[in-house]
Amino acid sequence: MSVKDNFTPDEWFKVMTGPGRAGAAIVAASPSGITGIVAEAQAIAGAIREQVSGQGRTPLLEAMAADLMGTPPDPRGLPQGERARNMDEARAQSLEGVRQAVWLVSSKASPEDAAAYRRLLWSVAERTAHAAKEGGFLGIGGEQVSDKERAALEELRGVLGMDGSAGSLTATHETPPMGPDGSGNSP
C-alpha cells in the first residue's frame, strides 16, 4: 500500500499542488517582469525536482515523484477553485492551499513524511524568492528578495510551523484550515 492510498483523489491533488502553490504565493507577492517570472517558474520546477528525486526521500516524496513521472491527470477531472481577481487574492489562495496541503500531510502521513513535505515547500518558496531581482531595470539595480517577498516568506513560515531559528520545522497545525464556508472542513 502506497502512502498515496491514505488520501482521497481531491486530497492528493492538494498535496501534489502544494509545492507549486508555495512558489505561487511568492510570485504573487511581488510579480516580476516576463524574464523574472520565467526564472521563478524554473526555480519552482527545479526545487520540486531536486527534493522529490534526492537521496533519503520519504515514502511521500517517492509517491509524489512517481506521480510527477507518470501521465498527467485529465484537467477536466481536476477540482476547480475560485479564480483570483488580483495578486493579493492569488497570494492568499496560494497560502490557503499550502495550509490545507500541510494539514492533510500532517494528519495522514508519518511525521517524517510531514517534515520532508514542509522542507519541500520551504525549499520551493526560498528558491522562488531568490530566482529574480525585483525593482531593477534590465537586470541593473533592484534587490534579490523584495520586502513583499520577505513578508510572503514570513507568512509561509507561519503556515509551515517554522519557529524561525535556522529554518527548523515543527508541526503546529492541530486543527484543519478553514474551508471556504468557514467551517474548518476542507473543500
C-alpha positions in Angstrom: 0.0 0.0 0.0 1.4 3.4 -1.0 1.2 6.5 1.2 -0.9 7.9 -1.6 -3.7 5.5 -0.6 -4.1 7.4 2.6 -5.6 10.3 0.6 -8.7 10.8 -1.4 -8.1 11.9 -5.0 -9.0 15.5 -4.1 -6.7 15.5 -1.1 -3.9 14.0 -3.2 -4.4 16.8 -5.7 -4.0 19.3 -2.9 -0.8 17.6 -1.7 0.6 17.5 -5.3 -0.2 21.2 -5.9 1.2 22.4 -2.6 4.7 23.0 -3.8 3.5 25.0 -6.8 1.2 27.0 -4.5 4.2 27.8 -2.2 6.0 29.2 -5.2 2.9 31.0 -6.5 2.5 32.7 -3.1 6.0 34.3 -3.6 5.4 35.2 -7.2 2.0 36.8 -6.4 3.5 38.8 -3.6 5.9 40.7 -5.9 5.3 39.9 -9.6 8.4 40.3 -11.8 8.6 41.0 -15.4 8.5 38.3 -18.0 12.1 37.2 -17.5 11.6 37.2 -13.8 8.5 35.1 -14.0 10.3 32.6 -16.2 13.2 32.4 -13.7 10.8 32.0 -10.8 8.9 29.2 -12.7 12.2 27.5 -13.4 13.1 27.8 -9.7 9.8 26.2 -8.7 10.3 23.3 -11.0 13.9 22.8 -10.1 13.3 22.8 -6.4 10.5 20.3 -6.7 12.6 18.1 -9.0 15.6 18.2 -6.6 13.5 17.5 -3.5 11.4 14.6 -4.8 14.4 12.9 -6.5 17.0 13.5 -3.9 18.7 11.0 -1.6 16.9 9.8 1.5 13.4 10.7 0.3 10.5 9.6 2.3 7.6 7.4 1.1 5.5 10.5 0.5 8.2 12.1 -1.7 8.6 8.8 -3.6 4.8 8.7 -4.3 5.0 12.4 -5.4 7.9 11.6 -7.7 6.1 8.6 -9.2 3.1 10.8 -10.0 5.3 13.5 -11.5 6.9 11.0 -13.8 3.6 9.4 -14.8 0.8 10.5 -17.1 -0.6 13.9 -16.1 -4.2 13.8 -15.0 -7.0 14.9 -17.3 -7.6 18.6 -16.5 -11.3 18.2 -16.9 -11.3 15.9 -13.9 -9.4 18.2 -11.6 -11.0 20.3 -8.8 -11.8 23.8 -9.9 -11.1 26.6 -7.5 -12.2 30.2 -7.5 -10.2 32.4 -9.7 -8.2 35.2 -8.0 -9.2 38.7 -9.1 -5.9 40.2 -8.2 -2.4 39.3 -6.9 -3.3 39.7 -3.3 -6.1 37.2 -3.7 -3.8 34.9 -5.6 -1.3 35.1 -2.8 -4.0 34.4 -0.2 -5.4 31.5 -2.1 -2.0 30.0 -2.6 -1.2 30.3 1.1 -4.5 28.7 2.0 -3.8 25.9 -0.5 -0.4 25.3 1.2 -2.1 25.4 4.6 -4.6 22.7 3.5 -1.9 20.5 2.0 0.3 20.8 5.1 -2.6 19.9 7.3 -3.5 16.9 5.1 0.0 15.5 5.1 0.4 16.2 8.8 -2.8 14.3 9.6 -2.5 11.4 7.1 1.2 10.7 6.7 4.1 9.9 9.0 5.9 12.6 11.0 8.9 12.0 8.7 6.8 12.5 5.6 5.2 15.6 7.1 8.7 17.1 7.9 10.0 16.3 4.4 6.9 17.8 2.8 7.3 21.1 4.8 11.0 21.2 3.8 10.0 20.7 0.1 7.5 23.6 0.4 10.1 25.9 2.1 12.8 25.0 -0.5 10.4 25.9 -3.3 9.5 29.2 -1.7 13.1 30.2 -0.9 14.3 29.3 -4.4 11.4 31.2 -6.0 12.2 34.3 -3.9 15.8 34.3 -4.9 15.3 33.5 -8.6 15.0 37.0 -9.9 15.9 40.5 -8.9 13.0 42.8 -8.0 12.7 46.5 -8.7 15.6 46.9 -11.2 15.7 47.9 -14.8 17.1 45.4 -17.4 18.8 43.5 -14.6 20.5 46.5 -13.2 19.8 47.5 -9.6 17.0 46.1 -7.6 17.2 43.6 -4.8 17.3 39.8 -4.9 14.4 39.4 -2.5 11.9 42.2 -2.2 10.2 43.3 1.0 6.9 41.8 -0.2 8.6 38.5 -0.9 10.1 38.6 2.5 6.7 39.2 4.0 5.3 36.3 2.0 8.1 34.1 3.2 7.3 35.0 6.8 3.6 34.2 6.2 4.6 30.8 4.7 7.0 30.3 7.7 4.0 30.5 9.9 1.9 28.2 7.8 4.7 25.6 7.8 5.1 25.8 11.5 8.7 27.1 11.3 10.0 28.6 14.5 12.4 31.0 12.8 15.6 29.6 14.2 17.8 28.3 11.3 14.7 27.3 9.4 13.7 24.4 11.8 10.3 22.9 11.3 7.8 21.8 13.8 4.2 20.7 13.3 1.8 23.3 14.6 -1.4 22.6 12.8 -3.6 20.6 15.1 -6.9 21.7 13.6 -7.8 21.7 9.9 -7.5 25.0 8.0 -10.7 27.0 7.3 -12.7 25.8 4.4 -14.4 28.3 2.1 -17.6 28.0 4.1 -15.8 28.9 7.4 -16.5 25.5 8.9 -12.9 24.2 9.1 -13.9 21.4 6.8 -11.6 21.0 3.8 -13.3 21.7 0.5 
